[in-house]
Amino acid sequence: MTKLVPLFLKLLHSPTRLNLCMRTRAGKWAVCQSGWLAVCWLLFLLNTSLFAASPFEGPMPSAAQSRIDELVFARLKTLNIPPARLCSDGVFVRRAYLDVTGTLPSATEAQTFILDHSPGKRAALIDRLLARDEFADYFAMKWGDALRIKAEFPINLWPNAAQAYHRWIHDAIRDNRPWDKIATDLLTASGSNFEKPPVNFYRAMQSRTPTGIAQAVALTFVGQRADHWPTNELANLAVFFANVAYKATGEWKEEIVFFNPAATNTGALNGRNQIALFPDGGTVTLSPDQDPRTVFAAWLVKNPQFARSLANRTWSWLLGRGIVQEPDDFRADNPASNPALLDFLATDFAASGFDFKHLCRTILNSQTYQLSAITPNPSSEAAANFAFYPLRRLDAEVLIDAVDQITGTNETYSSAIPEPYTFIPSDLRSIALPDGSITSGFLDQFGRPPRDTGQESERNNRITAAQKLTLLNSSVMHRKIESSRMIVFQTSPGRQPTEIVSGMYLGILSRFPTAEEQQAAQAFAQYGVGRRQAAVDLAWALMNCTEFLYRH
Amino acid sequence: MSESYFNFNHQRPRISRREAIRRTLLAGSGLLLADHIAFRAFAAEPTARAKAVIQIWMWGGPSHTDIFDPKPETGYDYCGPLKTPLETNVSGIRIGELLPLLAKQADKYSIIRSMTHGNNGHETASYLVQTGRQPGGRTVFPCAGSVVSLTKGYDAGYKGLIPPYVVLTEPQGRFDEAGFLGSKYRPFATGGDPSKTPFAVEGIIAPGISSQHQKDRRELLQHLDTLAQALPDHPQVVANRQAENLAYDMILGEGAKVFDLSQEKQELRDRYGKSKFGQSCLVARRLVERGIPYVTINYGGWDTHKGNFQAMQRQLPEMDKGFATLLQDLGERGLLDSTIVWWGGEFGRTPKVMWEEPWNGGRNHWGKVFSAVLAGGGFKGGQIVGSSDAKGEEVKDRPVYPVDLLGSIYAQLGISATTQLPNPEGLPTFVMPQPADNIKSAGLLHEIMSA
């Protein structure tokens, strides 16, 4: 082992030695390999020779092919910022899986996609991913953050209600219910927190006063932090929620949310008609015969800001930052980086009948989304105008799920206050956890949001030295890799070194290795400490690469 | 009236008139009077005498009458075979007969024999003793280690690579040390066993991977990190590289060094004892030496419902060695003046022995009165605070409540009682409870705090 690293460095750095070795290896393969591996080999030779810069890039984007691209490229042109190249197929398959399903592609899925030569394969993959169960799991996780789905302090939904609420959101996303309907259901629901899950919208907040509810509504569906609003405007919005009432039942932790026309909160109807002001200044007469929440919901879903805030949130989930950034902080002094783009997305989303999958599909099929992360100019202006795909650390849940998928291991979860009726199957993936109170040491360390405020910024994806220690050197990671089914499979008798390296690259980084990487990995293995240890070391190295830890 | 009642210099919580009246009534009844005195002591910023705390946490509840509060006069039914306490190097102070080394260090520590809270549940009493708060409230408070991590850690300019709050070796579980402060203030638990070679510190020292192997792997990683090579100046890549370098400074440098006990003389290692506890004491000294402000040694095995005396005979010599050598070693290195050593558990144990089956000489939980020990960091040695009654069953004089002990430790560390804690509900919450919290207090341990 000691002598091996300098040796393989020499291999890497001396062109003569490298070429010589490649020839030798190529000769060996000609004897022992046939079929698809030869194809792969050709393919990555092709990859490296055509786009010698990196295995990450494809051709330059062509002239704009969609409305999104027209608007983004036009803006970049005015700013004199050239866009990045398009990403390679290997990058695309990984990116699309992670962004649409929060899940790593399997080695076979990655390989099948890369070797597929049909022209519309990216669009076809996007459609397949939007239909997968993990799409609903992953976006239910995102909405779970925004809606604060959490059993314990400070939200206190309690376990059964958190589970029911999560299930409801999950199914709505799975069934692609229109978002005007989802929002209306959440805003107007009445009944038991167990039987009518959307009523939990009114329970999942730290302050259940009319003002507190108004702030939660503004954050969730208007994309604004109402605590910055002038007091009178917040009070105007609160009027629509002043008749929301809560009562307990005989059932443990059951709670009824209902419309109480006789409520006496400030701004409440208290049995009388009242004139109320919408946030856009329009007026309406509220009467005790009608729940003001219904009036508000009907107004909200027709207001352009509703579509804008949801379109912006979705864009930020897929492209790493909002057109308005933070995505839930629309303010006059925080303008959109590309207003025409935001208008287009919002109008198109509304015209589609608030079809969330349509919105995702439109974004994912754009060249803008498919740009490479490789850029000579990572300036903040280029980033704000989407000149390249932004690198960002995987979400805590996505990262540990990816590690578990590769190694065939599971997580152990716990809840601060264990609840006897919550059963967590041992193979439950982190993205599918229903309740923010159910957690693990890994999820805490990697910045999973506590779901206390519902703000997007609660999620902390900044890398720390402590996280690095966990990934590089913790007993948990060592154990996962050591016990990995992948290592057993890859080192089974008869597998050739090239197959092993390619297989591990496909499984961990979702692409074939370049010739140089294949070479370096084999050099490491051959002078090392035996086949199994070499495979373990390679898996460890690939799982600690920037490419593995970051969306790219 | 509220103006004068609370003599705080700043961050005085706003209280309503009704609340103010309620408090006056309570103060009149004497319930809050002691608190009042305790809190007034903090009106000014306390002067820091100590820089660090080593907490020897006797998880399970150690038997006070067998250790620091012997009662030989009570006879066999109470003290079993342990009937001949040792005289210490401070005249008039006697301790349990299985602690000959600690008997020679009594001038370095003070024994509190009147700790009390009346709670007999492990989790609840643990919470009480380490947070000073009543369990069961809506808010989960942080324990002393997390409070020190907040006030002396990275937010306060601590720059060390090793996290400011370290637990040797396992966290207690069932008890969230950081409470509402959140995971950032939880301790770094080393895992592993310092009496084994290597001491497998979680994330830092991986058994079976030599440092050469670590270096080789790192080189492999760097050469295969193709994306980082393609984007060397990208801010995310730079941040990732910096974090990785810090991690390797721990794995190959500072971390590996601090936890490498082979750097100590064998003779000293033997003096600490070859046990996990003994070697943990040595690691704690090494950590404090490098500026880590709070180290907890979680020392289990004291929940002696059955076979108490066998457990004492087995474990006390080990504790004696580790604890006494720690005091001596800190003293010799001039670290004791700036390091508080706090020994104690969540409660004591039933003074009357249960000889019958199935206990066979066991002792149950006893929260009415128990002992704690404080040394160093501005606490005087060779003193006794308070006392238990003749049988060790009740406080006889000078009760000491958990908050009094914690408050005294905070004072020695220079942490103001009115330092605000970031409460998630935005409520005004302070390091020390407020009179309105109705926490029992009998005042700080002024009798053993240097003037």
Interface residues (C-beta under 8 A of the other chain):
Chain A: M1 T2 L4 V5 F8 L9 L12 A53 S54 P55 F56 F153 P154 Q206 A373 I374 T375 P378 L391 R392 R393 A416 D444 Q445 P450 D452 R462 I463 T464 A465 A466 Q467 K468 L469 T470 L472 N473 S474 S475 H478 T514 E517 A520 A521 F524 D537 L538 W540 A541 L542 N544 C545 T546 E547 L549 Y550 H552
Chain B: R138 T139 V140 L161 P163 D176 G182 S183 F188 G191 A200 E202 G203 I204 A206 I209 Q212 H213 Q214 K215 D216 R217 E219 L220 L221 H223 L224 D225 T226 L227 A228 A230 L231 D233 H234 P235 Q236 V237 A239 N240 A243 E244 L246 A247 Y248 M250 I251 P424 E425
